[in-house]
Amino acid sequence: MKTGVFGPLGLSIFFFYLAAIALLSLVSRRRWPSANDYLNASRTLPLWAATLSFLAYNCGSIEVIAMSAMAAQYGVQALHFYWIGGIPGMVFMGLVVLPVYMRTGARSLPEYLGRRFGNRLRLLNASLALAGTLAYSGVALYTIAQVLHVLLGWRFLAGGLVCVAIVLAYVSIGGVRASIFTSIFQLLVMIAGLAPLLFMTVHFNAATWAARTQRWHLWQPLPPLSPAAPLDRFGVIAGLGFVISFSYWCTDFVMIQRALTARTVADARRVPLLAGFGKLAIAFLVVLPGAAAPALLAGHASFDQTMPALMALEYSPALLSLGAAALLAGLMAWLAGNVSGFSALWVEEIYRTRLFPRRSEQHYIWAGRLAVLLCLLVAQIVAYATFFFHDMMEFLQLIVALFYAPVFAAVLAGVCTRRATERGALAGISAGVLSGFALQAACWTHVLHFGSQMTADFYTALLSFSLAAAGCATWTRKSIAASLPQFAIAPAATISRESIRPTRGLIALSSALLALCLLLNLLWR
């Protein structure tokens, strides 16, 4: 495969894009009255900005590079990660989980768990979330370096270091607001750069769809229950559709942070629902070209190089410049979101509460900037771990299975019952994480055999969630008040129970989103 196809025109557009990012960072800059404004921007943004930034973070890397790689490997079965792996979890987040977080006044998941269970669980969750955001940041750097290698011919390390410098500059200048508004701009650039590729491959898609090959069916090629298969229905429905999906949407620090930037409870609940419609649409921009890639590229690119290789093959020099900016835009948005999330986690959950309390707000802002640098440097090392997987999506799902699925079991127990205790949640999460690592070790040493790393990820998520839920159920309070609220709410609630009840509008929006998801699954069955 030819590399370094990004010519002088492409370089000029690339540097124009960087100048636009710098301008947005400066415009987003403001005087920060508190560290929370710099690190989280809680309840400060209008609905449109919160929704687009929410969508931009999720679609920044996974939807562009990882999902095109999945489509090249598995065909349109990659759509599972958008539809059953996205929409139900987003609806549950908007209807159930976000209102609980906001009613307690919590600005993050660790803060909610601290109020619901205790500070030991808050520290454990913060530590797991820090590990998760570091791993995500490493995957993002790996992906950006791959794109720059294909389009510019740059070495892996050089591409990673350039992006480290760019993200470090604009996140340090503008904080999370800079990350949010630049990610919205990057989302628009990404859509503009990906749309032409869909139309350029539509003739090939139509021909292969008419042939009705298995690569163009969602459910028919999958056996009902077979861990030895590359994918099976039980793993997709239970492992991806329930455990991984719900765990990601309901416990990922950055996703919750973006939703909680909305000014009101009602707006925060609409954020994942409105973003869900955008997610359904973006699926076609990424998966259909990726599914056509094996025939078009004839094996001259790795799975993770599918999207940039398709652009290099199909686009003219001017269009390639826009496409390259689109890829880099989405990837850098995702990287910046994780880096700013790591900074907020470190400062608010570790540095301020346990190491250096009662310092000035400016002190914590500077600590957040140093955390950005630390995250980017460590992520550069983590990026090399991605080479051990066939495609980055396998690594991403493993991160959720190991670090997020056990925490979701504790969140679910805390939301649904007052009987759950801190001791049970600690034991459950610890058992879930350790069992997940044990299963993966057995897989890597060939003690256990799965049809693919992705199938192993799904079953790892099921195991870690199940053991965490069992731990939460084992150690419970012996007696509770006779009358229980609908959800277990911490006593320091700041929002009335009436305000978190779903309105008719929210129910209608959720029903429409779920119905559209079901219809698409039937059409592509």
N, C-alpha and C positions, 0 to 999 in steps of 0.2 A: 504493500500500500504506500502510495506517495505521501510524504509529509512535507510540511513547510509550504503549503499551497496558498498561504494567506499573504497576498502581495502588498504593494505600497498603498493602494486604495484601502485595503483592509486595515492596514496599520493606522491610516488617518482616521477612519471611522472608529477604530478601537480607542485611540487617544481622545477623540471627541467624546466617546462614551465615558471615559475616565474623568474628563473635565466636567461632564454633567453630574457625575457622582460627587465630585468635590464641591460643586456649586450647591447641590442639594444638602450636603453635609453642613455647609456653612449657613444655609438658610434655616436648617433645622436647629442650629445651635441657639441656645438661649441661656439666660442666667438660671442656674439650677438652685431653687430654694432648699432642696433636700436631696439626699442621696437617692431616695426612692424615685424622685422625678427623673434623675439621670439614669438609673438602673432599670426601672420598671415602667414608668409613665402610666401608672394605674389610674383608670377612670379619667383620662384626659383627652381622648380622641373621639371624633364623630364616628357614626356607624360605618360609613363608606370606607374610611381609612382603616379602621380595625378589621373589617371584613377582607379588604384587599391585601392587607399585610399578613393576615392569617392564611389566606390562600397562597400568597407569594412565598411564604416560608415553607409551606408544605410542598408546593410545586417547584420550588427552586432547584432541587437536585434530583430528588427521587423520581419526579415525573419526567424529567428530561433525559438524563443519562441512564439511570438505573432501570427505568421502565422500558426504555428502548432496548436496553440489553436483555431484559426479561422477555420482551416480545421477539427479539431475534432468537432467543433460546427456546421459548415455549410457544410462540405464536400469540394469538389473541387471548390466551389464557392469562396473559399479563393484566388484562382488564379486571380480573378478580381483585387485584390490589387497589383498584379505584372504586369498584362497586361494592361487592360484599365486604371487602377489606377497608372500606372507607365510610360509606353512607350510614350504616346502622350505628357505628361508633360515634359519628358526628351528631346524629340525632339524639343519642343517649347523653352525650356531653351537653348539648343545649338544653334538653328538657330536664335532666336530673342533676348532673354533677356541678355545672357552673352555678346554678342558684344556691346550692349548698355552700360552695366556696365563698360566694359573695355575701351570703347572709351572716357568715361568721366574721366578715370583715377581713378575711385572709387575702393577702396579695399574691400568694403562691401555694402550690401543693404542700411543700414542707411546712409552711406556716399553718395550713389547715390541719395536717396530721399532728402537729405539735399541740394545737388546741383541742383536737378530738381525743388523742391518745396520750401524749406526753412528749417531753423534750428528747428522750432517747430515740424514739421513733422518728422524730423530726430530723435528728442528726443522721440516722441511718439512711433515710430517704434522700437527704441532701447529698450524702456521700455517693449513693448510687446514681443520682441525677448528674453529679459532677463527672462521674465516670462515663455516663451515657453521652453527655454533651461533648466531652473530649473525643470519644470515639466517633461521634457524628462529624465533628470538626475535621478529624483526620480523614474520614471518607470524602468529605467535601474537597479538601486539599488534593487528595489523590485524583479525584475526578477532574478538577480544574487543570491539574498538571497533565492529565491525559489529553484533554481538549487542546491545550497549548502545544503539546507534542505533535498532534495530528495536523493542526492548522498552521502552526508556526515552525515546527521542527525543533522546539526547545527541549532541552533535557528535563527530566522529571523534577530534579531538585531546583533548577532555575525557575521553572514555571511556578512551583509551590512558593518559593521565596518572594517572587514578584507579587503574588496575590496576598501573601502574608502582610507585605508592606502596605498594600492598598487598603485592605480591610482594617488593619491596625490604625491607619490614619483616620478614616472616616468614622469608625466606631468610637475612637478616643475623642474626636472632636465633638461629635453630636450625641453620644450616648445612644440609648435605645431608640429615641425619636429619629435619629439619623438612620439607624438600621431599618426602621419601619418605613420611612418615606422613600429611602433609596430602594427598598425592596418593592414598593409599589411601582416605581419607575421601571425597575428591572423586570417586573412581571409583564408590563405592557410591551417592553422591548422583546421579551421572550416570545410572547404570542405572535408579534409581528414577524419575528425571524423563523418561527416554526410553521406558520400557516402555509407558505408556498410549498414546503416539502410534502405536505399532505396532498396538495393538488398535483404535484409532479409525479407522485407514485400512485395516484388514483386509478390510472389505467391498468397498472399491474395488479392493484388490489382487486379491481373488478374482475379481471380474468381468473385470478386464483380463487376468488369467492365463488365464481361460477363453477369452478372445478370441485368445490365443496371439500377441500382437503381438511384433515383433522386440525391443522394449524389455525383454522378459521372457526372453530367451535369452542365454546366455553366449557360445557359440561359433558358432552358426549364421549370425549376421549378418556375421561377420568374414571378409573375403577372406584367402586364404592368405598372399600377399605383395603388399602395395600401400601404399607410403609415402604415396600420394596420398589414401588413405582415412583417415577419422577415427581408426580403430584397425584393425590387421591382426594376424593370428595370429602371424606371425613376430615382430613387434614386442612383442606381449604375452608370448610364450613366452621368447624370447631376451633382449629388452631389459628387460622387467619381471620375468619369472619367474626369470631367472638373474642378469643383471648388477645391476639396481637392487635387487632383493630381497636377494641375497647381500651386496652392498656395504653396504646399510643395516644389516642385522642383524649383520654381522661387523666393521664398522668404525665405526659411530656411537658416539661417545664416551660418551654418556649411557646407551645401551642396555648397553654393556659394563660401565660403572660400576655400574649397577643389578644386573646379574647377579653381579658380583664382590663385592657386599655379602653374599652368602650365606656362611655360616660354613665350609662344607666344599666340596671339589671336587665331590663327588657332588651336593650341593644346588645348586651353581652350574649344573651341567649340566642339572638338572631344571627350572630356572627358565624358560628359553624354551620347553621342551616343554609344561609345565603351562599356561603363559600362552597357548600356541597354541590349546588347547581353548576358553579364554575368548574369544580373538580370533574363532574361528569363530562363536560364539554372538552376540557383539556386532554382527557383520556384519548380522544380520537386523534389529536394533534401528535401524540407521541407513539401510541401503540401501533396504529396502522402502518406508518412508515417503517417502524421497527420490525413488524411481522414480515414485511416485504424484503427486508435487508439481506437475509441469507442468499436469496436468488440474485439480488442486484450486486452484492459485494463478492459473491462466490468465495467466501471464506478468507478474504484478504484483510480482515480486521478482527480484533478480539471483540467479545460481546460488549465490553465497556467502551469500545471505540465506535460502536454502531452509529450513533447519531452524528458525531463530527465526520465520520467517513462517508455517510450518505450525503451530507452537505457538500463535502469536497467533490463527490462524484456528480451530483445533480445541479449544483448552483453555479451560476456565472460568478465572476470575480466580485461584482458589486453586491449581488445577493448573498454571496458567501460571507462578505464583510458583515452584513446584517445578521446572518445566521450565527456567525461566531460571536458577535456581541450578544445575541440572544442566549446562547449557551452559557457564556461567561456571566451574563446578568443573573440568570436563574441560580447558577451555582454559587456565585458570590453572595447573593441574597440569603441563601441557606446557610452558608458559612458564617456570615455576619450575624444571623439570628442565633446560631449556636454559641458564637463567641460572646455576644452580649448576654445570652442566657447564662453562660458559665460565669461571667463577671458578676452578674446579679446574685447568683447562687453563692459564690464564694464570699462576697462581701456581706450579704444579708444573713446567711445561715452559718457561716464559720467565723469570718474575720470580726464582724461587729458583735455577735452574740457571745463568742467564746474566747477570742484572743485579745481584742482591744476595744472593749465597750466604752461608752461615754466619751467618745472623741467628737470633734467637730464634723459637720456634714461635708465640708470641703476635704477633710482628711479621708472620708470614706469614698468620695468621688475619685480622688487620686488612687486610692487602693483599687477601685474598680478599673481604672485605666491600666494599672500594672497587671491586674488579673487578665485583661485582654491580651497583653503581650505574652504572659505565661501560657495561656491557652493556645495561642497560635504556635508558639515554639514547641510545646509538647505534641500538638496535633500534627506537626510536620513529621515527627517520629512515628506516630500512630498510623499515618498515611501508608507507610510501607507494609503494615499488616494486611491491607486490603489485597495485596498481590497474592495472598494465599487462598483466595476464593475465586471461583469461576467468573462471577460477576458481583458487583458491589451490593446488589440487592440481597444476596445471601448474607452478607456481613451485616447489613442494616437490620434485617429481620432477626438475626441472632442477638443483636444489641437489645432489641425490644424484648425478646424471649428471656434474656438473662436478667436485665435490669429493671424492666417496666412491668412485666406480667405479674411477678410476686407482689409488687406494690399495689397494683390494681386490685388484687384480692383483698388487701387490707383496706383500701379505699371503699370497696364495695361493702365490706363488713361494717365499716364505720358509718357509712351512709344509711344502711338498711336496718341496723339494730343497735341498741344501746348496750347489749350484752358483751360486745367485743371489747377486749382489754388490750392495754399496751403490751403486756407480757405475751399474749397470744399473737398479736401482730408482729412483734419482734421475732418470736420463734418461727412463725409462718414465713415471713420474708426471708429469714436466714436459710431455712430449709429449702425454700423455692430456689434461691440463687445457687446454693451449693449443689442441689440436685440437677439443676440446669447445666452447670459446669461439668458435673460427673457424666451426664448423658452425652454431652459433646465430646468429652475426653474418650468415652467408650467408642463413639463414632469415628473419631480421628485415628484411634489406634486399631480400628477394624474389629473390635470386640462385638459391636453391633453394626448392622448394615442397613442403610436406608437407600432409597432409589436416587436421592439427590440431597445436597446440603440443604436445599429449601425445605424438603420434607422433614429432614432432621430438625430444622428450626421450628417448624410447626408443632412437632411432637415434643420438643423441648419446652415450648411455650405452654402446652397443655400440662406437662408434668410440673413445671415450676408453679403455675397458677394453682393447680390442684393441691399440691402440698402446702402452699401458702394459705389457701382457703381452709384446709384441714387444721393447720396451726391456729388460725383465728377462731375456728369453731371449737377447738379443744380447751383452750383457756378462756373461759367466759365468766361473767358475773353470775352468781347464783340467783340473785333476785334483782328485779328492777321495778320501777313504778308501774302500777297497774295500767295506767293510760300512757301509751307511747305516741309520740308524734309520728308523722309520716316518715320522716327521716331523723336520724340522730344529729342534733344540732348542738354545737358548743354553746355554753351559756353566755359567751360574750357576743351574742348576735347583735348586729347593727341594722338589719333589714327585717321587716315584718314577714311572717309566714305567708300572709296573703299575697305579698308581692312576688313570691316565687312560684305560685301556682300557675300552670300553663294556661295562657289565654286561648280563646278560639282561634285567633290568628296564628299563634305558634303551633297549635295542633294541626291546622290546615296546611301550614307551610311544611311541617314535618311529614304529614301524610302525602303531600304532593311529591316530596323528595323521595320517600320510600317507594311510592307507586312508580315513579319514573325509573328508579333503580331496578325494580322488579320487572318492568316492561323490557328494559334493555337486556336483562338476563334471559328473558324468554325469547327475544328476537335473535340473540346470539348463542342460544343453547347448543 
